[in-house]
Amino acid sequence: MTPKQISLVQESFRRVLPIAGPAAAMFYDRLFALDPAVRPLFARADMAEQGRKLMATLGHVIGALNAPESVMPAVRDLGRRHAGFGVQHAHYATVGAALLWTLEQGLGEAFTAEVREAWGAAYAAVSGAMMDASGKAA
């Protein structure tokens, strides 16, 4: 990621924080609409708590984009844990689509093509590390 992309992701995420709860709910609603087969992965989850975890994790990773080496061990561990929950590599594309859709809804006109591209780059880096780690754990 370029420094400008990092800045765009961090700035846009700060704009999402005031609507974190509704944004997380929108994300999961969209995820389940795109791929109803992932819903059973959350059968025992308290979705409000799951949403808080999602936003906290996003915040942690996004905050460390300037020094990704500091967060990549945790990202890889997250990938291994997700594999243990039954997450498959194909699910990552659906999650990415749901994330970008949610950001577009939440940010409105501020979700420009440049911001979308920056988020795509960030998600590709994070999901790639998670998938790589989950593949090695399998």
DSSP file (Angstrom, degrees, kcal/mol; ACC not computed):
  #  RESIDUE AA STRUCTURE BP1 BP2  ACC     N-H-->O    O-->H-N    N-H-->O    O-->H-N    TCO  KAPPA ALPHA  PHI   PSI    X-CA   Y-CA   Z-CA
    1    1 A M              0   0    0      0, 0.0   117,-0.0     0, 0.0     0, 0.0   0.000 360.0 360.0 360.0 144.6    0.0    0.0    0.0
    2    2 A T     >  -     0   0    0      1,-0.1     4,-2.5   116,-0.0     5,-0.2  -0.475 360.0-110.7 -82.4 159.7    1.1    3.5   -0.7
    3    3 A P  H  > S+     0   0    0      0, 0.0     4,-2.4     0, 0.0     5,-0.2   0.883 120.8  53.1 -57.1 -37.1    1.3    6.1    2.1
    4    4 A K  H  > S+     0   0    0      2,-0.2     4,-2.5     1,-0.2     5,-0.2   0.914 108.2  49.6 -65.8 -41.2   -1.7    7.9    0.4
    5    5 A Q  H  > S+     0   0    0      2,-0.2     4,-2.5     1,-0.2     5,-0.2   0.919 110.2  50.9 -62.5 -42.8   -3.7    4.7    0.4
    6    6 A I  H  X S+     0   0    0     -4,-2.5     4,-2.7     1,-0.2     5,-0.2   0.935 111.1  48.4 -58.8 -46.4   -3.0    4.2    4.1
    7    7 A S  H  X S+     0   0    0     -4,-2.4     4,-2.9     1,-0.2     5,-0.3   0.905 110.6  51.1 -61.4 -42.8   -4.0    7.7    4.9
    8    8 A L  H  X S+     0   0    0     -4,-2.5     4,-2.4     2,-0.2     5,-0.2   0.912 112.2  46.4 -62.1 -43.3   -7.3    7.3    2.9
    9    9 A V  H  X S+     0   0    0     -4,-2.5     4,-2.3     2,-0.2    -2,-0.2   0.939 115.3  45.9 -65.1 -46.6   -8.2    4.1    4.7
   10   10 A Q  H  X S+     0   0    0     -4,-2.7     4,-1.8    -5,-0.2    -2,-0.2   0.917 114.9  46.8 -64.7 -43.1   -7.4    5.5    8.1
   11   11 A E  H  X S+     0   0    0     -4,-2.9     4,-1.1    -5,-0.2    -1,-0.2   0.925 114.0  47.1 -64.7 -44.4   -9.2    8.8    7.5
   12   12 A S  H  X S+     0   0    0     -4,-2.4     4,-0.9    -5,-0.3    -1,-0.2   0.866 109.1  54.5 -68.7 -34.3  -12.3    7.0    6.1
   13   13 A F  H >X S+     0   0    0     -4,-2.3     4,-1.7     1,-0.2     3,-0.8   0.897 102.9  56.6 -65.5 -37.9  -12.4    4.5    9.0
   14   14 A R  H 3< S+     0   0    0     -4,-1.8    -1,-0.2     1,-0.3    -2,-0.2   0.844 104.9  53.3 -59.6 -32.1  -12.4    7.4   11.4
   15   15 A R  H 3< S+     0   0    0     -4,-1.1    -1,-0.3     1,-0.2    -2,-0.2   0.733 108.3  50.4 -74.7 -22.2  -15.6    8.6    9.6
   16   16 A V  H X< S+     0   0    0     -4,-0.9     3,-2.1    -3,-0.8    -2,-0.2   0.766  89.3  81.9 -84.5 -27.6  -17.2    5.2   10.1
   17   17 A L  G >< S+     0   0    0     -4,-1.7     3,-1.8     1,-0.3     4,-0.2   0.829  83.6  58.7 -51.9 -40.4  -16.4    5.0   13.8
   18   18 A P  G 3  S+     0   0    0      0, 0.0    -1,-0.3     0, 0.0     3,-0.1   0.754 115.9  36.9 -63.5 -19.4  -19.5    7.1   14.9
   19   19 A I  G <> S+     0   0    0     -3,-2.1     4,-2.9    -4,-0.2     5,-0.2  -0.037  80.3 128.8-116.3  29.8  -21.7    4.6   13.2
   20   20 A A  H <> S+     0   0    0     -3,-1.8     4,-2.6     1,-0.2     5,-0.2   0.891  70.9  48.2 -55.4 -47.9  -19.7    1.5   14.1
   21   21 A G  H  > S+     0   0    0     -4,-0.2     4,-2.2     2,-0.2    -1,-0.2   0.964 116.6  40.6 -61.2 -55.2  -22.6   -0.5   15.5
   22   22 A P  H  > S+     0   0    0      0, 0.0     4,-2.6     0, 0.0    -1,-0.2   0.877 114.5  54.5 -61.2 -36.0  -25.0    0.1   12.6
   23   23 A A  H  X S+     0   0    0     -4,-2.9     4,-2.5     2,-0.2    -2,-0.2   0.916 108.2  48.5 -64.2 -41.9  -22.1   -0.4   10.1
   24   24 A A  H  X S+     0   0    0     -4,-2.6     4,-2.4    -5,-0.2     5,-0.2   0.916 111.7  49.4 -63.5 -42.5  -21.2   -3.8   11.7
   25   25 A A  H  X S+     0   0    0     -4,-2.2     4,-2.5     1,-0.2    -2,-0.2   0.915 111.3  49.4 -62.6 -42.3  -24.9   -4.9   11.5
   26   26 A M  H  X S+     0   0    0     -4,-2.6     4,-2.6     2,-0.2    -2,-0.2   0.903 108.9  54.1 -61.3 -41.4  -25.1   -3.7    7.9
   27   27 A F  H  X S+     0   0    0     -4,-2.5     4,-2.8     1,-0.2    -2,-0.2   0.948 111.6  42.6 -58.7 -50.8  -21.9   -5.7    7.1
   28   28 A Y  H  X S+     0   0    0     -4,-2.4     4,-2.6     2,-0.2     5,-0.2   0.884 112.6  53.2 -68.3 -37.3  -23.2   -8.9    8.5
   29   29 A D  H  X S+     0   0    0     -4,-2.5     4,-1.8    -5,-0.2    -1,-0.2   0.934 113.3  44.4 -59.5 -44.4  -26.6   -8.5    6.9
   30   30 A R  H  X S+     0   0    0     -4,-2.6     4,-2.7     2,-0.2     5,-0.2   0.910 111.2  53.6 -67.1 -42.2  -24.9   -8.0    3.6
   31   31 A L  H  X S+     0   0    0     -4,-2.8     4,-2.3     1,-0.2    -2,-0.2   0.934 111.5  45.1 -57.5 -47.7  -22.5  -10.9    4.2
   32   32 A F  H  < S+     0   0    0     -4,-2.6    -1,-0.2     1,-0.2    -2,-0.2   0.813 112.5  52.0 -69.4 -29.8  -25.4  -13.3    4.9
   33   33 A A  H  < S+     0   0    0     -4,-1.8    -1,-0.2    -5,-0.2    -2,-0.2   0.893 112.4  45.7 -70.4 -39.9  -27.4  -11.9    1.9
   34   34 A L  H  < S+     0   0    0     -4,-2.7    -2,-0.2     1,-0.3    -1,-0.2   0.869 135.1  10.5 -70.5 -36.8  -24.4  -12.5   -0.4
   35   35 A D    ><  -     0   0    0     -4,-2.3     3,-2.3    -5,-0.2     4,-0.4  -0.675  60.4-177.4-147.3  86.7  -23.7  -16.0    0.9
   36   36 A P  G >  S+     0   0    0      0, 0.0     3,-1.2     0, 0.0    -1,-0.1   0.718  79.4  75.6 -57.9 -19.9  -26.3  -17.5    3.2
   37   37 A A  G 3  S+     0   0    0      1,-0.2     4,-0.2     2,-0.2    -5,-0.1   0.683  87.9  59.4 -67.8 -16.3  -24.1  -20.5    3.6
   38   38 A V  G X  S+     0   0    0     -3,-2.3     3,-1.5    -7,-0.2     4,-0.4   0.672  81.7  84.9 -84.9 -15.3  -21.8  -18.5    6.0
   39   39 A R  G X  S+     0   0    0     -3,-1.2     3,-2.3    -4,-0.4    -1,-0.2   0.886  81.6  59.8 -54.5 -42.5  -24.6  -17.9    8.4
   40   40 A P  G >  S+     0   0    0      0, 0.0     3,-1.5     0, 0.0    -1,-0.3   0.766  91.8  68.9 -60.4 -22.2  -24.1  -21.2   10.3
   41   41 A L  G <  S+     0   0    0     -3,-1.5    -2,-0.2     1,-0.3     3,-0.2   0.726 106.7  40.5 -64.6 -18.7  -20.5  -20.1   11.1
   42   42 A F  G X  S+     0   0    0     -3,-2.3     3,-1.6    -4,-0.4    -1,-0.3   0.145  78.3 119.6-113.1  16.5  -22.2  -17.5   13.4
   43   43 A A  T <  S+     0   0    0     -3,-1.5    -1,-0.1     1,-0.3    -2,-0.1   0.815  84.9  34.2 -56.1 -34.7  -24.9  -19.8   14.8
   44   44 A R  T 3  S+     0   0    0     -4,-0.2    -1,-0.3    -3,-0.2     2,-0.3   0.373  97.0 112.2-101.8   3.9  -23.6  -19.4   18.4
   45   45 A A    <   -     0   0    0     -3,-1.6     2,-0.9     1,-0.1     3,-0.1  -0.551  68.1-132.4 -84.9 141.0  -22.4  -15.8   18.1
   46   46 A D     >  -     0   0    0     -2,-0.3     4,-2.8     1,-0.2     5,-0.2  -0.836  25.3-152.6 -80.1 109.5  -24.0  -12.8   19.8
   47   47 A M  H  > S+     0   0    0     -2,-0.9     4,-2.3     1,-0.2    -1,-0.2   0.795  90.3  54.9 -66.8 -29.1  -24.1  -10.7   16.7
   48   48 A A  H  > S+     0   0    0      2,-0.2     4,-1.9     1,-0.2    -1,-0.2   0.934 113.2  43.1 -65.5 -44.0  -23.8   -7.4   18.6
   49   49 A E  H  > S+     0   0    0      2,-0.2     4,-2.4     1,-0.2    -2,-0.2   0.899 112.0  54.2 -66.0 -40.5  -20.6   -8.7   20.3
   50   50 A Q  H  X S+     0   0    0     -4,-2.8     4,-2.5     1,-0.2    -2,-0.2   0.902 107.8  50.9 -59.3 -41.6  -19.4  -10.0   17.0
   51   51 A G  H  X S+     0   0    0     -4,-2.3     4,-2.5     2,-0.2    -1,-0.2   0.895 108.6  50.7 -63.5 -40.8  -19.9   -6.6   15.4
   52   52 A R  H  X S+     0   0    0     -4,-1.9     4,-2.4     2,-0.2    -2,-0.2   0.910 111.0  49.2 -63.3 -41.0  -17.9   -5.0   18.3
   53   53 A K  H  X S+     0   0    0     -4,-2.4     4,-2.7     2,-0.2     5,-0.2   0.912 110.0  51.9 -64.0 -41.7  -15.1   -7.5   17.7
   54   54 A L  H  X S+     0   0    0     -4,-2.5     4,-2.8     1,-0.2    -2,-0.2   0.948 112.6  44.0 -59.0 -49.8  -15.1   -6.8   14.0
   55   55 A M  H  X S+     0   0    0     -4,-2.5     4,-2.5     1,-0.2    -1,-0.2   0.875 113.8  50.6 -66.9 -36.8  -14.9   -3.0   14.5
   56   56 A A  H  X S+     0   0    0     -4,-2.4     4,-2.4     2,-0.2    -1,-0.2   0.918 112.3  47.0 -65.7 -42.7  -12.2   -3.4   17.1
   57   57 A T  H  X S+     0   0    0     -4,-2.7     4,-2.7     2,-0.2     5,-0.3   0.930 112.4  49.4 -65.1 -45.1  -10.1   -5.7   14.9
   58   58 A L  H  X S+     0   0    0     -4,-2.8     4,-3.1    -5,-0.2     5,-0.3   0.937 111.5  50.2 -57.7 -45.9  -10.5   -3.4   11.9
   59   59 A G  H  X S+     0   0    0     -4,-2.5     4,-2.2     1,-0.2    -2,-0.2   0.901 111.2  48.3 -59.5 -42.5   -9.4   -0.5   14.1
   60   60 A H  H  X S+     0   0    0     -4,-2.4     4,-0.8     2,-0.2    -1,-0.2   0.942 116.2  42.0 -64.0 -48.2   -6.4   -2.3   15.4
   61   61 A V  H >< S+     0   0    0     -4,-2.7     3,-0.8     1,-0.2    -2,-0.2   0.928 115.7  48.7 -66.8 -45.5   -5.3   -3.4   11.9
   62   62 A I  H >< S+     0   0    0     -4,-3.1     3,-1.3    -5,-0.3     4,-0.2   0.876 107.6  56.0 -64.4 -37.2   -6.0    0.0   10.2
   63   63 A G  H 3< S+     0   0    0     -4,-2.2     3,-0.3    -5,-0.3    -1,-0.3   0.745 109.3  47.7 -64.4 -22.5   -4.2    1.8   13.0
   64   64 A A  T X< S+     0   0    0     -3,-0.8     3,-1.7    -4,-0.8     6,-0.3   0.266  75.2 107.9-102.7  10.3   -1.1   -0.3   12.2
   65   65 A L  T <  S+     0   0    0     -3,-1.3    -1,-0.2     1,-0.3    -2,-0.1   0.787  75.8  59.2 -61.7 -25.6   -1.1    0.1    8.5
   66   66 A N  T 3  S+     0   0    0     -3,-0.3    -1,-0.3     1,-0.3    -2,-0.1   0.702 120.9  26.6 -73.7 -18.0    2.0    2.4    8.7
   67   67 A A  S X  S+     0   0    0     -3,-1.7     3,-2.2     1,-0.1     4,-0.4  -0.523  73.2 168.8-139.7  67.4    3.9   -0.4   10.4
   68   68 A P  G >> S+     0   0    0      0, 0.0     4,-2.0     0, 0.0     3,-1.4   0.778  71.2  68.6 -59.3 -28.2    2.2   -3.6    9.1
   69   69 A E  G 34 S+     0   0    0      1,-0.3    -4,-0.1     2,-0.2    -3,-0.0   0.782  93.6  60.5 -61.1 -23.9    5.0   -5.9   10.5
   70   70 A S  G <4 S+     0   0    0     -3,-2.2    -1,-0.3    -6,-0.3     4,-0.2   0.745 116.0  29.6 -74.7 -22.5    3.7   -5.0   14.0
   71   71 A V  T <> S+     0   0    0     -3,-1.4     4,-2.1    -4,-0.4     3,-0.4   0.587  95.2  88.0-112.4 -14.5    0.3   -6.4   13.3
   72   72 A M  H  X S+     0   0    0     -4,-2.0     4,-2.8     1,-0.2     5,-0.2   0.841  84.1  57.2 -62.0 -35.2    0.9   -9.2   10.8
   73   73 A P  H  > S+     0   0    0      0, 0.0     4,-2.1     0, 0.0    -1,-0.2   0.931 110.9  44.8 -59.2 -40.8    1.6  -11.9   13.5
   74   74 A A  H  > S+     0   0    0     -3,-0.4     4,-2.3     2,-0.2    -2,-0.2   0.879 112.3  52.2 -68.5 -37.0   -1.9  -11.2   15.0
   75   75 A V  H  X S+     0   0    0     -4,-2.1     4,-2.0     2,-0.2    -1,-0.2   0.922 110.4  47.6 -63.9 -44.4   -3.4  -11.2   11.5
   76   76 A R  H  X S+     0   0    0     -4,-2.8     4,-2.1     1,-0.2    -2,-0.2   0.899 111.0  51.3 -64.9 -39.3   -1.9  -14.5   10.6
   77   77 A D  H  X S+     0   0    0     -4,-2.1     4,-2.5    -5,-0.2    -1,-0.2   0.901 107.7  53.3 -62.5 -40.1   -3.1  -15.9   14.0
   78   78 A L  H  X S+     0   0    0     -4,-2.3     4,-2.7     1,-0.2    -2,-0.2   0.894 107.0  52.5 -60.8 -40.6   -6.6  -14.6   13.2
   79   79 A G  H  X S+     0   0    0     -4,-2.0     4,-1.9     2,-0.2    -1,-0.2   0.909 109.5  48.1 -61.8 -42.9   -6.4  -16.5    9.9
   80   80 A R  H  X S+     0   0    0     -4,-2.1     4,-1.5     2,-0.2    -2,-0.2   0.910 112.8  48.5 -64.2 -41.7   -5.5  -19.7   11.6
   81   81 A R  H  X S+     0   0    0     -4,-2.5     4,-1.1     1,-0.2    -2,-0.2   0.901 109.3  52.4 -65.9 -40.2   -8.3  -19.3   14.1
   82   82 A H  H  X>S+     0   0    0     -4,-2.7     5,-2.4     1,-0.2     4,-0.5   0.882 105.3  55.3 -63.7 -37.0  -10.8  -18.5   11.4
   83   83 A A  H ><5S+     0   0    0     -4,-1.9     3,-1.2     1,-0.2    -1,-0.2   0.899 104.6  54.4 -60.9 -38.6   -9.8  -21.7    9.6
   84   84 A G  H 3<5S+     0   0    0     -4,-1.5    -1,-0.2     1,-0.3    -2,-0.2   0.759 104.1  54.9 -65.8 -24.8  -10.6  -23.5   12.8
   85   85 A F  H 3<5S-     0   0    0     -4,-1.1    -1,-0.3    -3,-0.5    -2,-0.2   0.543 127.8 -98.4 -83.4  -7.9  -14.1  -22.0   12.8
   86   86 A G  T <<5 +     0   0    0     -3,-1.2     2,-0.2    -4,-0.5    -3,-0.2   0.505  68.4 155.2 103.9   5.7  -14.7  -23.4    9.3
   87   87 A V      < -     0   0    0     -5,-2.4    -1,-0.3    -6,-0.1     2,-0.3  -0.503  27.0-156.6 -68.9 131.6  -13.9  -20.3    7.2
   88   88 A Q    >>  -     0   0    0     -2,-0.2     3,-1.5     1,-0.1     4,-0.6  -0.717  28.8-108.7-107.7 159.0  -12.8  -21.3    3.7
   89   89 A H  H >> S+     0   0    0      1,-0.3     3,-1.3    -2,-0.3     4,-0.5   0.860 117.2  61.1 -55.5 -37.5  -10.6  -19.3    1.3
   90   90 A A  H >> S+     0   0    0      1,-0.3     4,-0.9     2,-0.2     3,-0.6   0.775  93.9  65.2 -62.1 -26.0  -13.7  -18.6   -0.9
   91   91 A H  H <> S+     0   0    0     -3,-1.5     4,-2.5     1,-0.2    -1,-0.3   0.787  87.2  69.9 -68.0 -26.4  -15.4  -16.8    2.0
   92   92 A Y  H <X S+     0   0    0     -3,-1.3     4,-2.4    -4,-0.6    -1,-0.2   0.866  95.2  52.4 -63.3 -36.4  -12.8  -14.1    1.9
   93   93 A A  H <X S+     0   0    0     -3,-0.6     4,-2.2    -4,-0.5    -1,-0.2   0.905 110.7  48.2 -65.2 -39.7  -14.0  -12.7   -1.4
   94   94 A T  H  X S+     0   0    0     -4,-0.9     4,-2.5     2,-0.2    -2,-0.2   0.905 110.8  50.4 -67.1 -41.3  -17.5  -12.5    0.0
   95   95 A V  H  X S+     0   0    0     -4,-2.5     4,-2.6     2,-0.2    -2,-0.2   0.918 110.3  50.8 -61.7 -43.4  -16.3  -10.8    3.1
   96   96 A G  H  X S+     0   0    0     -4,-2.4     4,-2.6     2,-0.2    -2,-0.2   0.912 110.5  48.7 -61.1 -42.8  -14.4   -8.2    1.0
   97   97 A A  H  X S+     0   0    0     -4,-2.2     4,-2.2     1,-0.2    -1,-0.2   0.909 112.7  48.1 -63.5 -42.1  -17.5   -7.5   -1.1
   98   98 A A  H  X S+     0   0    0     -4,-2.5     4,-2.3     2,-0.2    -2,-0.2   0.883 111.6  50.8 -66.1 -38.2  -19.6   -7.0    2.0
   99   99 A L  H  X S+     0   0    0     -4,-2.6     4,-2.5     2,-0.2    -2,-0.2   0.948 111.6  45.8 -64.4 -49.2  -17.0   -4.8    3.6
  100  100 A L  H  X S+     0   0    0     -4,-2.6     4,-2.4     1,-0.2    -2,-0.2   0.901 113.1  50.6 -63.0 -40.0  -16.7   -2.5    0.5
  101  101 A W  H  X S+     0   0    0     -4,-2.2     4,-2.4    -5,-0.2    -1,-0.2   0.924 110.5  49.5 -61.2 -44.9  -20.5   -2.4    0.2
  102  102 A T  H  X S+     0   0    0     -4,-2.3     4,-2.8     1,-0.2     5,-0.2   0.912 111.0  49.1 -62.3 -43.7  -20.8   -1.4    3.9
  103  103 A L  H  X S+     0   0    0     -4,-2.5     4,-2.8     1,-0.2     5,-0.3   0.905 110.2  51.6 -63.0 -40.9  -18.2    1.3    3.5
  104  104 A E  H  X S+     0   0    0     -4,-2.4     4,-1.7    -5,-0.2     7,-0.2   0.920 112.9  45.2 -61.6 -43.6  -20.0    2.7    0.4
  105  105 A Q  H  < S+     0   0    0     -4,-2.4    -2,-0.2     1,-0.2    -1,-0.2   0.920 118.1  43.0 -65.5 -43.9  -23.3    2.8    2.3
  106  106 A G  H  < S+     0   0    0     -4,-2.8    -2,-0.2    -5,-0.2    -1,-0.2   0.837 121.4  37.2 -74.0 -34.1  -21.8    4.4    5.4
  107  107 A L  H >< S-     0   0    0     -4,-2.8     3,-1.9    -5,-0.2    -1,-0.2   0.672  82.9-176.9 -94.6 -18.7  -19.5    6.9    3.7
  108  108 A G  G >< S+     0   0    0     -4,-1.7     3,-2.0    -5,-0.3    -1,-0.2  -0.344  72.2   2.0  59.8-130.6  -21.8    7.9    0.8
  109  109 A E  G 3  S+     0   0    0      1,-0.3    -1,-0.3    -2,-0.1    -2,-0.1   0.717 125.5  69.3 -63.8 -21.4  -20.1   10.3   -1.5
  110  110 A A  G <  S+     0   0    0     -3,-1.9     2,-1.7     1,-0.2    -1,-0.3   0.640  77.9  85.7 -71.8 -12.7  -16.9   10.2    0.5
  111  111 A F    <   +     0   0    0     -3,-2.0    -1,-0.2    -7,-0.2    -3,-0.1  -0.582  69.8 173.0 -88.8  76.4  -16.4    6.6   -0.7
  112  112 A T     >  -     0   0    0     -2,-1.7     4,-2.7     1,-0.1     5,-0.2  -0.190  50.0 -99.5 -78.0 171.6  -14.7    7.7   -3.9
  113  113 A A  H  > S+     0   0    0      1,-0.2     4,-2.3     2,-0.2     5,-0.2   0.875 126.0  53.0 -59.3 -37.2  -13.0    5.4   -6.4
  114  114 A E  H  > S+     0   0    0      2,-0.2     4,-2.0     1,-0.2    -1,-0.2   0.891 109.7  46.7 -67.2 -39.9   -9.7    6.3   -4.8
  115  115 A V  H  > S+     0   0    0      2,-0.2     4,-2.6     1,-0.2     5,-0.2   0.907 111.5  52.2 -67.9 -41.5  -11.0    5.3   -1.3
  116  116 A R  H  X S+     0   0    0     -4,-2.7     4,-2.5     1,-0.2    -2,-0.2   0.922 110.3  48.4 -59.0 -45.0  -12.5    2.1   -2.7
  117  117 A E  H  X S+     0   0    0     -4,-2.3     4,-2.2     2,-0.2    -1,-0.2   0.894 110.7  50.8 -63.3 -40.2   -9.1    1.2   -4.3
  118  118 A A  H  X S+     0   0    0     -4,-2.0     4,-2.3     2,-0.2    -2,-0.2   0.925 111.9  46.6 -64.6 -44.3   -7.3    2.0   -1.0
  119  119 A W  H  X S+     0   0    0     -4,-2.6     4,-3.0     1,-0.2     5,-0.2   0.886 110.1  54.5 -65.2 -37.7   -9.6   -0.3    1.0
  120  120 A G  H  X S+     0   0    0     -4,-2.5     4,-2.4    -5,-0.2    -1,-0.2   0.909 109.2  47.7 -60.8 -41.7   -9.3   -3.0   -1.7
  121  121 A A  H  X S+     0   0    0     -4,-2.2     4,-2.0     2,-0.2    -2,-0.2   0.914 113.1  47.9 -65.7 -42.5   -5.5   -2.9   -1.3
  122  122 A A  H  X S+     0   0    0     -4,-2.3     4,-2.4     1,-0.2     5,-0.2   0.935 113.6  47.0 -63.7 -45.6   -5.8   -3.0    2.5
  123  123 A Y  H  X S+     0   0    0     -4,-3.0     4,-3.1     1,-0.2     5,-0.4   0.893 109.8  53.8 -65.1 -38.3   -8.2   -5.9    2.4
  124  124 A A  H  X S+     0   0    0     -4,-2.4     4,-1.9    -5,-0.2    -1,-0.2   0.906 110.7  46.8 -61.8 -41.2   -6.1   -7.8   -0.1
  125  125 A A  H  X S+     0   0    0     -4,-2.0     4,-1.8     2,-0.2    -2,-0.2   0.939 118.0  40.7 -66.2 -46.7   -3.0   -7.5    2.1
  126  126 A V  H  X S+     0   0    0     -4,-2.4     4,-2.3     2,-0.2    -2,-0.2   0.946 118.2  44.8 -69.8 -48.6   -4.9   -8.6    5.3
  127  127 A S  H  X S+     0   0    0     -4,-3.1     4,-2.9    -5,-0.2     5,-0.2   0.869 111.2  55.3 -66.6 -34.3   -7.0  -11.3    3.7
  128  128 A G  H  X S+     0   0    0     -4,-1.9     4,-2.4    -5,-0.4    -1,-0.2   0.922 109.6  46.0 -62.3 -43.1   -3.9  -12.6    1.8
  129  129 A A  H  X S+     0   0    0     -4,-1.8     4,-2.2     2,-0.2    -2,-0.2   0.893 113.8  49.3 -65.2 -39.2   -2.0  -13.0    5.1
  130  130 A M  H  X S+     0   0    0     -4,-2.3     4,-2.5     2,-0.2    -2,-0.2   0.923 113.1  46.0 -66.2 -43.9   -4.9  -14.6    6.8
  131  131 A M  H  X S+     0   0    0     -4,-2.9     4,-2.4     2,-0.2    -2,-0.2   0.903 111.2  52.6 -66.5 -39.8   -5.5  -17.1    3.9
  132  132 A D  H  X S+     0   0    0     -4,-2.4     4,-1.5    -5,-0.2    -1,-0.2   0.933 113.1  43.9 -60.0 -46.0   -1.8  -17.9    3.8
  133  133 A A  H  X S+     0   0    0     -4,-2.2     4,-1.3     1,-0.2    -2,-0.2   0.886 112.8  51.5 -67.7 -38.5   -1.7  -18.7    7.5
  134  134 A S  H  X S+     0   0    0     -4,-2.5     4,-1.1     1,-0.2    -1,-0.2   0.853 107.1  54.0 -69.6 -32.4   -4.9  -20.7    7.4
  135  135 A G  H  < S+     0   0    0     -4,-2.4    -1,-0.2     1,-0.2    -2,-0.2   0.866 108.7  48.7 -66.5 -36.0   -3.6  -22.8    4.5
  136  136 A K  H  < S+     0   0    0     -4,-1.5    -1,-0.2     1,-0.2    -2,-0.2   0.760 109.6  53.1 -74.2 -24.4   -0.5  -23.6    6.5
  137  137 A A  H  <        0   0    0     -4,-1.3    -1,-0.2     1,-0.2    -2,-0.2   0.732 360.0 360.0 -81.7 -21.6   -2.6  -24.5    9.5
  138  138 A A     <        0   0    0     -4,-1.1    -1,-0.2    -5,-0.1    -2,-0.2   0.484 360.0 360.0 -76.8 360.0   -4.8  -26.9    7.5
